[in-house]
């Protein structure tokens, strides 16, 4: 049998053609608008069509605000780098009001061209709004202040009596038990008084990185001894307007909260991260003007997160998903962050899901 030369060679496979820009753009899971230098819509992807109840064909060529009304302070807050507004309601001309994270980014080397992304605000997101607590939460804070003042005086008397009994030959085991329990209650009252303290914080321009490093070392030396704490830092973060002691207390509380949530989790991981969000503005309460809060501090962990039935109330006093929890740590975090002019947020994000506590703070002038 004779074969012609080359007849046994395999045919060269046809090159695989990857998806083009149009296919990639259409498949993006986040709603995206492309705006031209005249302020008109040039492109809109499928997720945007669905979100705004508007087809790309009818949107293209229209003025931007004929399809979507931007945030109220949009014109005032744009800083030449872009614009971002966190957890806001916007109005689609042909649809209902929707809650989103609104981010506008300039396209490099294309003067006047912009991309707007609309991220659905997750249902798991909970932003602490300390000044707008429920009546029940405000009553709890008032009760904490009153109890802190009224209970500590008799406690000191009980402790003194127990020590006298012990010195007079009383049952040492019983008197030590009384002393220990009195000290425990006094410590609880001290923690309650922490978040009823109305004295103003001493805010100053501060480099947060020494504080982040100190908090990490304290955690690894104590309550997070057997865990990994990763760092993902933006090296160009400017000085932040904070009270250093209060900020360190916030970090330690959140790291301790993360470490406790990881009990029983295989390969527990905590992460500290920073970022600068150009144009980020946030309202610190319903009806309040948006404030620039571009400094982002994240504390994340790969634990199971808060139980669904208390996620709405994490920052309220005496709410805890832990068997031994007092429900005072996160309210204190919320109070201190609020007193520094920022907000703190709880969310379950990413895939696989992680717990995220996000702090947004003002930069120093």
C-alpha positions in Angstrom: 0.0 0.0 0.0 1.4 3.4 -1.0 0.6 6.6 0.7 1.1 10.0 -0.8 3.6 12.2 1.1 1.9 14.2 3.7 -1.4 12.2 3.6 -1.1 11.1 7.2 -0.6 14.6 8.5 -3.4 15.9 10.7 -5.4 18.8 9.4 -4.5 22.0 11.1 -7.4 23.0 13.5 -9.2 26.1 12.8 -8.2 28.9 15.2 -10.8 29.5 18.0 -12.3 32.9 17.7 -12.9 34.5 21.1 -15.8 36.8 21.9 -15.7 40.3 20.5 -16.2 43.5 22.4 -19.9 43.6 21.7 -20.4 40.1 23.0 -18.3 40.8 26.1 -20.1 44.1 26.8 -23.5 42.6 26.4 -22.7 39.8 28.8 -21.4 41.9 31.7 -23.6 41.2 34.8 -23.5 44.8 35.9 -25.6 47.5 34.3 -23.3 49.7 32.1 -24.0 52.9 30.1 -21.4 54.5 27.8 -21.8 58.3 27.5 -20.3 60.4 24.7 -18.7 63.9 25.1 -22.1 65.5 24.3 -23.8 63.8 27.2 -25.7 61.3 25.0 -25.9 57.5 25.4 -23.6 55.6 23.0 -24.0 52.1 24.4 -26.0 50.2 27.0 -25.6 46.5 27.8 -28.3 43.9 28.5 -28.2 44.2 32.3 -28.8 48.0 31.9 -31.7 47.4 29.6 -33.3 45.1 32.2 -32.6 47.4 35.1 -33.9 50.6 33.4 -36.7 48.9 31.5 -35.4 50.5 28.3 -33.9 48.9 25.1 -30.5 49.9 23.9 -32.0 50.9 20.6 -34.3 53.5 22.2 -31.6 54.7 24.6 -28.8 55.3 22.1 -28.5 59.0 21.0 -30.7 60.2 23.8 -29.4 62.7 26.4 -28.3 60.9 29.5 -30.9 62.5 31.8 -33.7 61.6 29.4 -33.3 58.0 30.5 -31.9 58.2 34.0 -32.0 61.0 36.6 -28.5 61.1 38.3 -28.2 61.7 42.0 -29.2 65.2 43.3 -25.7 66.4 44.0 -24.2 64.9 40.8 -23.3 68.2 39.2 -21.7 69.6 42.4 -19.7 66.5 43.4 -17.9 65.6 40.2 -14.2 66.2 40.8 -12.6 65.5 37.5 -11.8 61.9 38.4 -15.3 60.6 38.3 -18.2 60.4 40.7 -19.5 57.7 43.1 -22.6 57.6 45.2 -23.2 54.8 47.6 -26.5 53.0 48.4 -28.8 55.6 46.8 -32.2 55.7 45.1 -32.3 56.9 41.5 -35.2 57.3 39.2 -35.4 55.6 35.8 -37.7 57.5 33.4 -39.4 54.3 32.3 -39.2 52.3 35.5 -39.5 52.5 39.3 -37.0 54.1 41.7 -34.1 51.7 42.3 -31.5 51.5 45.0 -27.9 51.2 43.6 -24.3 52.1 43.9 -23.8 54.7 41.2 -20.2 55.0 39.8 -19.1 57.2 36.9 -15.6 56.7 35.5 -13.7 58.7 32.8 -12.3 56.7 29.9 -8.6 57.1 29.6 -7.3 58.9 26.5 -10.9 59.6 25.3 -11.7 63.1 26.5 -15.3 63.6 27.4 -16.3 59.9 27.3 -17.6 58.3 30.4 -18.8 54.9 31.7 -21.6 54.7 34.3 -22.2 51.5 36.2 -25.2 50.8 38.3 -24.7 48.1 40.9 -27.8 46.8 42.7 -27.4 47.5 46.4 -27.3 44.0 48.0 -30.2 43.0 50.1 -27.7 41.8 52.7 -26.2 45.3 53.0 -26.9 47.1 56.3 -25.7 50.6 56.8 -25.6 51.9 60.4 -27.5 55.2 60.7 -26.8 56.1 64.3 -28.8 59.3 64.4 -31.9 57.6 63.0 -32.2 54.7 65.4 -35.6 53.3 66.2 -37.3 54.6 69.4 -36.6 51.3 71.1 -32.9 51.6 70.4 -32.8 55.2 71.6 -34.6 54.1 74.8 -32.0 51.4 75.3 -29.2 54.0 75.0 -31.0 56.2 77.6 -31.4 53.2 79.9 -27.7 52.3 79.5 -26.7 55.8 80.6 -29.0 55.8 83.6 -28.0 52.3 84.7 -24.4 53.1 84.4 -24.8 55.9 86.9 -27.2 54.3 89.3 -25.8 50.7 89.5 -22.1 51.3 89.9 -22.5 53.0 93.4 -24.2 50.0 95.1 -21.9 47.6 93.2 -18.8 49.2 94.9 -20.6 48.8 98.2 -21.3 45.1 97.6 -17.6 44.5 96.6 -16.4 46.3 99.7 -18.6 44.2 101.9 -17.4 41.0 100.3 -13.8 42.0 101.0 -14.6 42.7 104.6 -16.3 39.3 105.0 -13.2 37.6 103.5 -10.9 39.5 105.8 -13.0 38.5 108.8 -12.7 34.8 108.2 -15.8 34.3 106.0 -16.1 31.7 103.3 -13.3 32.8 100.9 -14.6 30.9 97.9 -18.0 32.5 98.3 -16.7 36.1 98.8 -14.3 35.7 95.9 -17.3 34.6 93.7 -19.2 37.7 94.8 -16.2 40.0 94.0 -15.7 38.4 90.6 -19.3 38.8 89.6 -19.4 42.4 90.9 -16.3 43.1 88.7 -17.9 41.5 85.7 -21.1 43.6 86.1 -19.0 46.7 86.6 -17.1 46.0 83.4 -20.4 45.5 81.5 -21.6 48.9 82.8 -18.3 50.5 81.7 -18.9 49.2 78.1 -22.5 50.5 78.2 -21.2 53.9 79.2 -18.7 53.9 76.3 -21.4 54.3 73.7 -23.4 56.9 75.8 -20.4 59.2 76.0 -21.3 62.4 74.3 -17.9 64.2 74.6 -16.6 65.2 71.1 -13.6 63.2 69.7 -10.3 64.9 69.0 -10.2 64.7 65.2 -6.8 65.3 63.4 -5.2 64.4 60.1 -3.8 60.9 60.6 -1.8 58.3 58.7 -3.9 55.2 59.3 -1.2 52.6 58.4 0.6 52.6 61.8 -2.8 52.1 63.4 -3.8 49.3 61.1 -0.4 47.6 61.8 -0.8 48.0 65.5 -4.3 46.6 65.5 -3.2 43.6 63.4 -0.3 42.9 65.8 -2.5 43.1 68.9 -5.0 40.7 67.3 -2.4 38.2 66.3 -0.9 38.3 69.7 -4.3 37.6 71.4 -7.8 36.8 70.2 -6.7 36.0 66.6 -3.5 34.1 67.5 -4.1 31.1 65.3 -5.6 33.0 62.3 -4.3 34.6 59.2 -4.8 38.4 58.8 -4.1 39.5 55.2 -3.4 43.1 54.2 -4.5 44.7 50.9 -3.6 48.3 51.2 -3.7 51.2 48.8 -0.2 52.8 49.3 -1.4 56.2 48.1 -4.0 56.7 50.8 -4.0 60.3 52.0 -4.2 61.4 55.7 -7.6 60.7 57.2 -9.6 63.0 59.6 -10.0 60.7 62.7 -9.4 60.4 66.4 -6.5 57.9 66.5 -7.6 56.3 69.8 -11.2 55.9 68.7 -10.1 54.5 65.3 -7.9 51.9 66.9 -10.8 50.9 69.2 -13.0 50.5 66.1 -10.4 48.3 64.4 -9.9 46.1 67.4 -13.6 45.6 67.9 -14.2 44.6 64.3 -11.1 42.3 64.3 -12.4 40.7 67.5 -15.8 40.3 66.1 -14.4 38.7 63.0 -12.2 36.3 65.0 -15.2 35.2 67.1 -17.3 34.6 64.0 -14.6 32.3 62.7 -14.8 29.8 65.5 -15.0 26.3 64.0 -14.3 27.5 60.4 -11.7 25.6 58.5 -8.8 27.8 57.3 -10.1 31.0 59.0 -9.0 34.2 57.2 -9.4 37.8 58.1 -8.4 40.7 55.8 -7.7 44.4 56.3 -8.0 46.5 53.2 -7.9 50.2 52.3 -8.9 52.1 49.1 -9.5 55.6 48.0 -12.8 56.1 46.2 -12.7 59.1 44.0 -16.0 61.1 44.1 -17.6 58.9 46.7 -20.3 60.7 48.6 -22.7 59.2 51.1 -25.7 60.4 53.1 -25.2 59.8 56.8 -29.0 59.7 57.3 -32.3 60.0 55.6 -32.9 63.6 54.3 -29.3 64.6 55.0 -27.0 66.1 52.3 -24.4 63.7 50.9 -20.9 64.1 52.3 -17.6 63.2 50.6 -16.3 60.0 52.3 -13.6 58.7 50.0 -11.5 56.8 52.5 -12.6 53.1 52.6 -11.4 50.7 55.3 -12.5 47.1 55.0 -12.5 44.3 57.6 -13.5 41.0 56.1 -13.7 37.4 57.2 -14.8 34.1 55.7 -17.2 33.2 58.4 -20.9 32.5 58.1 -22.1 36.1 58.7 -24.8 37.4 61.0 -28.1 35.4 61.3 -30.6 36.7 58.8 -33.1 37.6 61.5 -30.8 40.1 63.2 -28.9 41.5 60.2 -31.2 44.5 60.1 -30.4 45.3 63.8 -26.6 44.6 64.1 -25.7 48.1 65.1 -28.5 48.4 67.8 -27.6 47.9 71.4 -28.0 44.5 73.0 -28.5 42.7 69.7 -26.1 39.7 69.2 -26.0 36.5 67.4 -23.4 35.0 69.7 -24.4 32.8 72.7 -22.3 34.9 75.1 -22.6 38.2 73.2 -23.7 41.4 75.0 -24.6 43.3 71.8 -22.4 46.3 72.7 -19.4 46.0 70.4 -20.9 47.0 67.1 -23.1 49.8 68.5 -19.8 51.2 70.0 -18.2 50.9 66.5 -21.1 52.7 64.9 -21.0 55.5 67.5 -17.3 56.1 67.2 -17.3 56.0 63.3 -20.3 58.4 63.3 -18.6 60.7 65.7 -15.7 60.8 63.3 -18.0 61.9 60.5 -18.2 58.5 58.7 -20.5 55.5 58.3 -20.0 51.8 58.9 -21.8 49.1 56.8 -22.3 45.4 57.1 -22.7 43.2 54.0 -22.3 39.7 52.6 -20.4 40.0 49.3 -18.4 38.2 46.7 -18.4 34.6 45.6 -17.9 32.6 47.8 -19.5 35.0 50.2 -17.5 36.7 52.9 -18.6 39.1 55.7 -17.6 42.7 55.0 -17.6 45.6 57.5 -16.9 48.7 55.4 -15.9 52.0 57.0 -16.2 55.2 54.9 -14.4 58.2 56.4 -13.5 61.8 55.3 -10.1 62.7 54.2 -8.1 65.4 55.9 -8.2 68.8 54.1 
